[in-house]
Structure formats: structure tokens, C-alpha cells
Amino acid sequence: DGMKRRWENLSLEVLDI
Amino acid sequence: MDNSILLANNQMITQVEGNLVSDMDGEKVMFSITNGKYYNLGEIGGVIWELLENPHTTDDIVMDLLTKYEVDKKTCEDQVFAFISLLHQEGLINIGE
């Protein structure tokens, strides 16, 4: 438990390049 | 076109070949040679992408993430399913038996 990283919501960003 | 998929927990998922991948500030950024689009998968999306270098099921992915991140199983499952569906819609992964 002490080793776990903070969760961030998954997303797939399509970059406008 | 209907891009929706019915994804089972035990279906094998792998990367589609033909993507250029780079790490930028801890996030995985990818260029698809096939469709000419750039994607930012984020940090955890990058972890999933690396797992998919070899065939994995969504169950495999969820179990791996649960050992690494502070998240409850339901949230993780829901988001992994949605993320995998998006990858499939963009033609970035293969879903098999």
C-alpha cells in the first residue's frame, strides 16, 4: 500500500497537430 | 459507422503495429502512421500501452494496475474498459479471443 501511486483518470487525448 | 464493441474480460488485446511512441514528461505520446493522428495516452494509459506489447486481457490489465495505483477495483475496471474501447475505435489495438 505504501508503494502505490496516485490514480489519475484514464483518457485518450487526440492531439490537434 | 458503429464503432461500439462488446469487450469480454478474457479477450486477448494487443497493440496494432505501426505506431511511433515517445515518453514526454512522464506521459506516453504516440503517432499513428496508419491514421496520421497524434495521441496522448497519459501516464497510466502509457502503462496499459506497454502491457499490450504482449497479449493481455482486461482482467490482466486491471490486476496489474491495482497493484500499482491507489484505486478501487470497480473504478479501475470501468475506466480500463472505456479506455480499451477508445483505443479500439481509433484502430490502435486488436481484440481477439
Backbone of each chain as nested JSON, in Angstrom:
{
  "chains": [
    {"id": "A", "residues": [
      {"number": 1, "name": "ASP", "atoms": {"N": [0.817, -1.207, 0.0], "CA": [0.0, 0.0, 0.0], "C": [0.848, 1.253, 0.0]}},
      {"number": 2, "name": "GLY", "atoms": {"N": [1.957, 1.211, 0.729], "CA": [2.801, 2.387, 0.805], "C": [3.498, 2.692, -0.496]}},
      {"number": 3, "name": "MET", "atoms": {"N": [3.529, 1.719, -1.406], "CA": [4.249, 1.879, -2.659], "C": [3.338, 2.357, -3.783]}},
      {"number": 4, "name": "LYS", "atoms": {"N": [2.028, 2.348, -3.549], "CA": [1.111, 2.629, -4.652], "C": [1.111, 4.107, -5.018]}},
      {"number": 5, "name": "ARG", "atoms": {"N": [0.969, 4.345, -6.316], "CA": [0.949, 5.71, -6.823], "C": [-0.478, 6.219, -6.918]}},
      {"number": 6, "name": "ARG", "atoms": {"N": [-0.599, 7.54, -6.99], "CA": [-1.916, 8.17, -7.062], "C": [-2.57, 7.869, -8.41]}},
      {"number": 7, "name": "TRP", "atoms": {"N": [-3.84, 7.507, -8.352], "CA": [-4.587, 7.201, -9.574], "C": [-4.997, 8.477, -10.284]}},
      {"number": 8, "name": "GLU", "atoms": {"N": [-4.854, 8.48, -11.585], "CA": [-5.36, 9.589, -12.396], "C": [-6.28, 9.003, -13.451]}},
      {"number": 9, "name": "ASN", "atoms": {"N": [-7.408, 9.667, -13.66], "CA": [-8.398, 9.14, -14.59], "C": [-7.794, 8.903, -15.971]}},
      {"number": 10, "name": "LEU", "atoms": {"N": [-8.167, 7.785, -16.548], "CA": [-7.666, 7.443, -17.877], "C": [-8.33, 8.313, -18.93]}},
      {"number": 11, "name": "SER", "atoms": {"N": [-7.553, 8.724, -19.904], "CA": [-8.123, 9.471, -21.021], "C": [-7.266, 9.23, -22.249]}},
      {"number": 12, "name": "LEU", "atoms": {"N": [-7.885, 9.348, -23.401], "CA": [-7.15, 9.266, -24.663], "C": [-7.346, 10.595, -25.372]}},
      {"number": 13, "name": "GLU", "atoms": {"N": [-6.301, 11.389, -25.373], "CA": [-6.385, 12.726, -25.961], "C": [-5.866, 12.676, -27.394]}},
      {"number": 14, "name": "VAL", "atoms": {"N": [-6.713, 13.097, -28.327], "CA": [-6.281, 13.195, -29.719], "C": [-5.728, 14.595, -29.915]}},
      {"number": 15, "name": "LEU", "atoms": {"N": [-4.441, 14.664, -30.202], "CA": [-3.781, 15.964, -30.291], "C": [-4.006, 16.584, -31.658]}},
      {"number": 16, "name": "ASP", "atoms": {"N": [-4.327, 17.88, -31.657], "CA": [-4.599, 18.605, -32.89], "C": [-3.303, 19.203, -33.407]}},
      {"number": 17, "name": "ILE", "atoms": {"N": [-2.559, 18.394, -34.135], "CA": [-1.296, 18.876, -34.684], "C": [-1.364, 18.723, -36.185]}}
    ]},
    {"id": "B", "residues": [
      {"number": 1, "name": "MET", "atoms": {"N": [-20.952, 4.86, -38.879], "CA": [-20.411, 3.542, -38.583], "C": [-20.47, 3.297, -37.091]}},
      {"number": 2, "name": "ASP", "atoms": {"N": [-20.886, 2.108, -36.702], "CA": [-20.98, 1.786, -35.287], "C": [-19.667, 1.192, -34.816]}},
      {"number": 3, "name": "ASN", "atoms": {"N": [-18.963, 1.954, -33.973], "CA": [-17.666, 1.503, -33.503], "C": [-17.737, 0.842, -32.139]}},
      {"number": 4, "name": "SER", "atoms": {"N": [-18.959, 0.678, -31.608], "CA": [-19.069, 0.125, -30.27], "C": [-18.619, -1.331, -30.278]}},
      {"number": 5, "name": "ILE", "atoms": {"N": [-18.094, -1.779, -29.163], "CA": [-17.614, -3.146, -29.082], "C": [-18.166, -3.795, -27.832]}},
      {"number": 6, "name": "LEU", "atoms": {"N": [-18.273, -5.103, -27.893], "CA": [-18.611, -5.875, -26.706], "C": [-17.32, -6.532, -26.255]}},
      {"number": 7, "name": "LEU", "atoms": {"N": [-16.793, -6.043, -25.154], "CA": [-15.484, -6.485, -24.695], "C": [-15.647, -7.4, -23.495]}},
      {"number": 8, "name": "ALA", "atoms": {"N": [-15.144, -8.613, -23.624], "CA": [-15.205, -9.558, -22.511], "C": [-13.906, -9.502, -21.718]}},
      {"number": 9, "name": "ASN", "atoms": {"N": [-14.013, -9.876, -20.442], "CA": [-12.85, -9.802, -19.554], "C": [-11.694, -10.676, -20.016]}},
      {"number": 10, "name": "ASN", "atoms": {"N": [-12.025, -11.741, -20.775], "CA": [-10.977, -12.712, -21.101], "C": [-10.522, -12.641, -22.554]}},
      {"number": 11, "name": "GLN", "atoms": {"N": [-10.908, -11.571, -23.25], "CA": [-10.454, -11.427, -24.631], "C": [-9.042, -10.864, -24.656]}},
      {"number": 12, "name": "MET", "atoms": {"N": [-8.218, -11.455, -25.511], "CA": [-6.834, -11.009, -25.614], "C": [-6.741, -9.717, -26.433]}},
      {"number": 13, "name": "ILE", "atoms": {"N": [-5.963, -8.786, -25.92], "CA": [-5.806, -7.48, -26.562], "C": [-4.326, -7.258, -26.834]}},
      {"number": 14, "name": "THR", "atoms": {"N": [-4.016, -6.78, -28.036], "CA": [-2.623, -6.464, -28.367], "C": [-2.56, -5.166, -29.156]}},
      {"number": 15, "name": "GLN", "atoms": {"N": [-1.376, -4.565, -29.139], "CA": [-1.142, -3.361, -29.929], "C": [-1.237, -3.684, -31.422]}},
      {"number": 16, "name": "VAL", "atoms": {"N": [-1.723, -2.713, -32.197], "CA": [-1.587, -2.77, -33.642], "C": [-0.219, -2.185, -33.983]}},
      {"number": 17, "name": "GLU", "atoms": {"N": [0.457, -2.797, -34.926], "CA": [1.778, -2.291, -35.311], "C": [1.63, -1.012, -36.134]}},
      {"number": 18, "name": "GLY", "atoms": {"N": [2.685, -0.217, -36.141], "CA": [2.675, 0.989, -36.956], "C": [2.405, 2.242, -36.156]}},
      {"number": 19, "name": "ASN", "atoms": {"N": [2.9, 2.285, -34.919], "CA": [2.758, 3.484, -34.097], "C": [4.128, 3.896, -33.572]}},
      {"number": 20, "name": "LEU", "atoms": {"N": [4.39, 5.195, -33.626], "CA": [5.63, 5.726, -33.072], "C": [5.315, 6.269, -31.687]}},
      {"number": 21, "name": "VAL", "atoms": {"N": [6.013, 5.764, -30.685], "CA": [5.686, 6.088, -29.299], "C": [6.861, 6.782, -28.636]}},
      {"number": 22, "name": "SER", "atoms": {"N": [6.538, 7.784, -27.818], "CA": [7.581, 8.515, -27.102], "C": [7.079, 8.891, -25.71]}},
      {"number": 23, "name": "ASP", "atoms": {"N": [7.994, 8.991, -24.783], "CA": [7.645, 9.456, -23.441], "C": [7.925, 10.942, -23.343]}},
      {"number": 24, "name": "MET", "atoms": {"N": [6.901, 11.706, -22.947], "CA": [7.078, 13.145, -22.78], "C": [6.614, 13.539, -21.392]}},
      {"number": 25, "name": "ASP", "atoms": {"N": [7.561, 13.897, -20.544], "CA": [7.23, 14.362, -19.205], "C": [6.378, 13.338, -18.457]}},
      {"number": 26, "name": "GLY", "atoms": {"N": [6.736, 12.071, -18.612], "CA": [6.032, 11.019, -17.88], "C": [4.779, 10.513, -18.552]}},
      {"number": 27, "name": "GLU", "atoms": {"N": [4.38, 11.151, -19.654], "CA": [3.185, 10.711, -20.359], "C": [3.58, 10.085, -21.688]}},
      {"number": 28, "name": "LYS", "atoms": {"N": [2.754, 9.158, -22.131], "CA": [3.031, 8.441, -23.374], "C": [2.333, 9.157, -24.527]}},
      {"number": 29, "name": "VAL", "atoms": {"N": [3.131, 9.583, -25.497], "CA": [2.593, 10.256, -26.676], "C": [2.877, 9.382, -27.887]}},
      {"number": 30, "name": "MET", "atoms": {"N": [1.906, 9.3, -28.782], "CA": [2.004, 8.332, -29.862], "C": [1.537, 8.947, -31.175]}},
      {"number": 31, "name": "PHE", "atoms": {"N": [2.209, 8.581, -32.247], "CA": [1.779, 8.968, -33.588], "C": [1.406, 7.709, -34.354]}},
      {"number": 32, "name": "SER", "atoms": {"N": [0.184, 7.671, -34.852], "CA": [-0.262, 6.528, -35.638], "C": [0.075, 6.761, -37.099]}},
      {"number": 33, "name": "ILE", "atoms": {"N": [0.949, 5.933, -37.622], "CA": [1.302, 6.035, -39.039], "C": [0.086, 5.697, -39.892]}},
      {"number": 34, "name": "THR", "atoms": {"N": [-0.762, 4.837, -39.377], "CA": [-1.931, 4.379, -40.13], "C": [-2.933, 5.495, -40.375]}},
      {"number": 35, "name": "ASN", "atoms": {"N": [-3.276, 6.246, -39.311], "CA": [-4.32, 7.267, -39.488], "C": [-3.795, 8.703, -39.388]}},
      {"number": 36, "name": "GLY", "atoms": {"N": [-2.496, 8.861, -39.149], "CA": [-1.908, 10.197, -39.154], "C": [-2.25, 11.049, -37.948]}},
      {"number": 37, "name": "LYS", "atoms": {"N": [-2.769, 10.44, -36.882], "CA": [-3.154, 11.209, -35.695], "C": [-2.11, 11.062, -34.589]}},
      {"number": 38, "name": "TYR", "atoms": {"N": [-2.036, 12.115, -33.776], "CA": [-1.221, 12.083, -32.569], "C": [-2.125, 11.847, -31.372]}},
      {"number": 39, "name": "TYR", "atoms": {"N": [-1.651, 11.065, -30.419], "CA": [-2.425, 10.773, -29.213], "C": [-1.576, 10.995, -27.976]}},
      {"number": 40, "name": "ASN", "atoms": {"N": [-2.227, 11.473, -26.929], "CA": [-1.608, 11.493, -25.605], "C": [-2.352, 10.478, -24.749]}},
      {"number": 41, "name": "LEU", "atoms": {"N": [-1.656, 9.424, -24.36], "CA": [-2.288, 8.368, -23.572], "C": [-2.215, 8.654, -22.082]}},
      {"number": 42, "name": "GLY", "atoms": {"N": [-1.424, 9.643, -21.696], "CA": [-1.247, 9.923, -20.272], "C": [-0.307, 8.908, -19.637]}},
      {"number": 43, "name": "GLU", "atoms": {"N": [-0.111, 9.066, -18.342], "CA": [0.833, 8.18, -17.644], "C": [0.299, 6.752, -17.536]}},
      {"number": 44, "name": "ILE", "atoms": {"N": [-0.927, 6.626, -17.012], "CA": [-1.468, 5.286, -16.775], "C": [-1.852, 4.631, -18.1]}},
      {"number": 45, "name": "GLY", "atoms": {"N": [-2.31, 5.432, -19.037], "CA": [-2.568, 4.903, -20.372], "C": [-1.286, 4.353, -20.987]}},
      {"number": 46, "name": "GLY", "atoms": {"N": [-0.173, 5.0, -20.673], "CA": [1.121, 4.519, -21.152], "C": [1.49, 3.18, -20.543]}},
      {"number": 47, "name": "VAL", "atoms": {"N": [1.152, 3.009, -19.27], "CA": [1.398, 1.719, -18.604], "C": [0.595, 0.618, -19.299]}},
      {"number": 48, "name": "ILE", "atoms": {"N": [-0.669, 0.933, -19.597], "CA": [-1.523, -0.037, -20.296], "C": [-0.941, -0.353, -21.672]}},
      {"number": 49, "name": "TRP", "atoms": {"N": [-0.508, 0.7, -22.369], "CA": [0.039, 0.508, -23.72], "C": [1.254, -0.414, -23.689]}},
      {"number": 50, "name": "GLU", "atoms": {"N": [2.108, -0.232, -22.693], "CA": [3.294, -1.089, -22.58], "C": [2.891, -2.536, -22.305]}},
      {"number": 51, "name": "LEU", "atoms": {"N": [1.854, -2.72, -21.493], "CA": [1.373, -4.085, -21.232], "C": [0.922, -4.753, -22.529]}},
      {"number": 52, "name": "LEU", "atoms": {"N": [0.343, -3.945, -23.418], "CA": [-0.244, -4.503, -24.637], "C": [0.787, -4.809, -25.717]}},
      {"number": 53, "name": "GLU", "atoms": {"N": [2.07, -4.639, -25.379], "CA": [3.109, -5.121, -26.295], "C": [2.967, -6.632, -26.458]}},
      {"number": 54, "name": "ASN", "atoms": {"N": [2.46, -7.269, -25.403], "CA": [2.153, -8.698, -25.441], "C": [0.664, -8.86, -25.154]}},
      {"number": 55, "name": "PRO", "atoms": {"N": [0.057, -9.948, -25.652], "CA": [-1.384, -10.123, -25.442], "C": [-1.757, -10.156, -23.958]}},
      {"number": 56, "name": "HIS", "atoms": {"N": [-2.747, -9.345, -23.596], "CA": [-3.273, -9.312, -22.234], "C": [-4.788, -9.205, -22.296]}},
      {"number": 57, "name": "THR", "atoms": {"N": [-5.446, -9.692, -21.266], "CA": [-6.885, -9.48, -21.133], "C": [-7.117, -8.232, -20.291]}},
      {"number": 58, "name": "THR", "atoms": {"N": [-8.356, -7.742, -20.303], "CA": [-8.658, -6.589, -19.446], "C": [-8.485, -6.962, -17.974]}},
      {"number": 59, "name": "ASP", "atoms": {"N": [-8.773, -8.207, -17.64], "CA": [-8.547, -8.657, -16.258], "C": [-7.073, -8.532, -15.881]}},
      {"number": 60, "name": "ASP", "atoms": {"N": [-6.199, -8.937, -16.801], "CA": [-4.755, -8.816, -16.551], "C": [-4.383, -7.36, -16.283]}},
      {"number": 61, "name": "ILE", "atoms": {"N": [-4.908, -6.486, -17.126], "CA": [-4.568, -5.062, -17.024], "C": [-5.051, -4.495, -15.694]}},
      {"number": 62, "name": "VAL", "atoms": {"N": [-6.302, -4.806, -15.351], "CA": [-6.874, -4.292, -14.098], "C": [-6.059, -4.784, -12.903]}},
      {"number": 63, "name": "MET", "atoms": {"N": [-5.723, -6.061, -12.897], "CA": [-4.96, -6.608, -11.769], "C": [-3.59, -5.941, -11.66]}},
      {"number": 64, "name": "ASP", "atoms": {"N": [-2.969, -5.691, -12.8], "CA": [-1.662, -5.028, -12.793], "C": [-1.779, -3.612, -12.215]}},
      {"number": 65, "name": "LEU", "atoms": {"N": [-2.807, -2.888, -12.66], "CA": [-2.969, -1.503, -12.195], "C": [-3.32, -1.45, -10.708]}},
      {"number": 66, "name": "LEU", "atoms": {"N": [-4.093, -2.431, -10.24], "CA": [-4.487, -2.441, -8.822], "C": [-3.279, -2.618, -7.907]}},
      {"number": 67, "name": "THR", "atoms": {"N": [-2.242, -3.275, -8.421], "CA": [-1.038, -3.446, -7.596], "C": [-0.175, -2.193, -7.59]}},
      {"number": 68, "name": "LYS", "atoms": {"N": [-0.388, -1.316, -8.58], "CA": [0.496, -0.156, -8.728], "C": [-0.133, 1.157, -8.278]}},
      {"number": 69, "name": "TYR", "atoms": {"N": [-1.481, 1.235, -8.32], "CA": [-2.144, 2.524, -8.086], "C": [-3.202, 2.42, -6.993]}},
      {"number": 70, "name": "GLU", "atoms": {"N": [-3.421, 3.533, -6.329], "CA": [-4.455, 3.612, -5.3], "C": [-5.8, 3.841, -5.973]}},
      {"number": 71, "name": "VAL", "atoms": {"N": [-6.514, 2.764, -6.233], "CA": [-7.803, 2.86, -6.911], "C": [-8.62, 1.622, -6.552]}},
      {"number": 72, "name": "ASP", "atoms": {"N": [-9.943, 1.802, -6.456], "CA": [-10.779, 0.635, -6.176], "C": [-11.034, -0.132, -7.473]}},
      {"number": 73, "name": "LYS", "atoms": {"N": [-11.353, -1.406, -7.323], "CA": [-11.451, -2.296, -8.485], "C": [-12.522, -1.842, -9.474]}},
      {"number": 74, "name": "LYS", "atoms": {"N": [-13.68, -1.405, -8.956], "CA": [-14.779, -1.001, -9.837], "C": [-14.375, 0.19, -10.716]}},
      {"number": 75, "name": "THR", "atoms": {"N": [-13.787, 1.194, -10.088], "CA": [-13.343, 2.373, -10.845], "C": [-12.325, 1.971, -11.898]}},
      {"number": 76, "name": "CYS", "atoms": {"N": [-11.376, 1.144, -11.484], "CA": [-10.321, 0.712, -12.394], "C": [-10.913, -0.063, -13.574]}},
      {"number": 77, "name": "GLU", "atoms": {"N": [-11.798, -1.0, -13.287], "CA": [-12.411, -1.797, -14.358], "C": [-13.174, -0.915, -15.338]}},
      {"number": 78, "name": "ASP", "atoms": {"N": [-13.998, -0.016, -14.788], "CA": [-14.811, 0.848, -15.648], "C": [-13.931, 1.678, -16.58]}},
      {"number": 79, "name": "GLN", "atoms": {"N": [-12.871, 2.251, -16.005], "CA": [-12.027, 3.138, -16.806], "C": [-11.175, 2.362, -17.805]}},
      {"number": 80, "name": "VAL", "atoms": {"N": [-10.721, 1.185, -17.417], "CA": [-9.931, 0.37, -18.34], "C": [-10.797, -0.063, -19.526]}},
      {"number": 81, "name": "PHE", "atoms": {"N": [-12.027, -0.485, -19.254], "CA": [-12.929, -0.889, -20.343], "C": [-13.169, 0.278, -21.301]}},
      {"number": 82, "name": "ALA", "atoms": {"N": [-13.43, 1.448, -20.734], "CA": [-13.691, 2.623, -21.577], "C": [-12.455, 2.995, -22.389]}},
      {"number": 83, "name": "PHE", "atoms": {"N": [-11.298, 2.924, -21.744], "CA": [-10.046, 3.285, -22.416], "C": [-9.735, 2.302, -23.547]}},
      {"number": 84, "name": "ILE", "atoms": {"N": [-9.906, 1.022, -23.274], "CA": [-9.662, -0.004, -24.294], "C": [-10.626, 0.188, -25.468]}},
      {"number": 85, "name": "SER", "atoms": {"N": [-11.867, 0.535, -25.164], "CA": [-12.844, 0.777, -26.227], "C": [-12.412, 1.934, -27.116]}},
      {"number": 86, "name": "LEU", "atoms": {"N": [-11.883, 2.993, -26.49], "CA": [-11.402, 4.143, -27.265], "C": [-10.222, 3.751, -28.148]}},
      {"number": 87, "name": "LEU", "atoms": {"N": [-9.29, 2.998, -27.579], "CA": [-8.138, 2.549, -28.368], "C": [-8.607, 1.728, -29.571]}},
      {"number": 88, "name": "HIS", "atoms": {"N": [-9.624, 0.906, -29.342], "CA": [-10.137, 0.064, -30.423], "C": [-10.825, 0.903, -31.49]}},
      {"number": 89, "name": "GLN", "atoms": {"N": [-11.595, 1.895, -31.05], "CA": [-12.273, 2.773, -32.007], "C": [-11.273, 3.501, -32.894]}},
      {"number": 90, "name": "GLU", "atoms": {"N": [-10.115, 3.826, -32.326], "CA": [-9.092, 4.546, -33.089], "C": [-8.222, 3.593, -33.904]}},
      {"number": 91, "name": "GLY", "atoms": {"N": [-8.498, 2.307, -33.801], "CA": [-7.742, 1.331, -34.587], "C": [-6.34, 1.088, -34.082]}},
      {"number": 92, "name": "LEU", "atoms": {"N": [-6.126, 1.302, -32.785], "CA": [-4.774, 1.195, -32.225], "C": [-4.495, -0.17, -31.617]}},
      {"number": 93, "name": "ILE", "atoms": {"N": [-5.545, -0.967, -31.412], "CA": [-5.365, -2.285, -30.799], "C": [-6.181, -3.332, -31.539]}},
      {"number": 94, "name": "ASN", "atoms": {"N": [-5.754, -4.572, -31.381], "CA": [-6.517, -5.718, -31.86], "C": [-7.154, -6.415, -30.669]}},
      {"number": 95, "name": "ILE", "atoms": {"N": [-8.41, -6.807, -30.818], "CA": [-9.083, -7.573, -29.772], "C": [-9.434, -8.928, -30.352]}},
      {"number": 96, "name": "GLY", "atoms": {"N": [-8.892, -9.979, -29.732], "CA": [-9.125, -11.322, -30.241], "C": [-9.776, -12.191, -29.2]}},
      {"number": 97, "name": "GLU", "atoms": {"N": [-9.679, -13.494, -29.424], "CA": [-10.27, -14.438, -28.465], "C": [-9.286, -14.738, -27.366]}}
    ]}
  ]
}
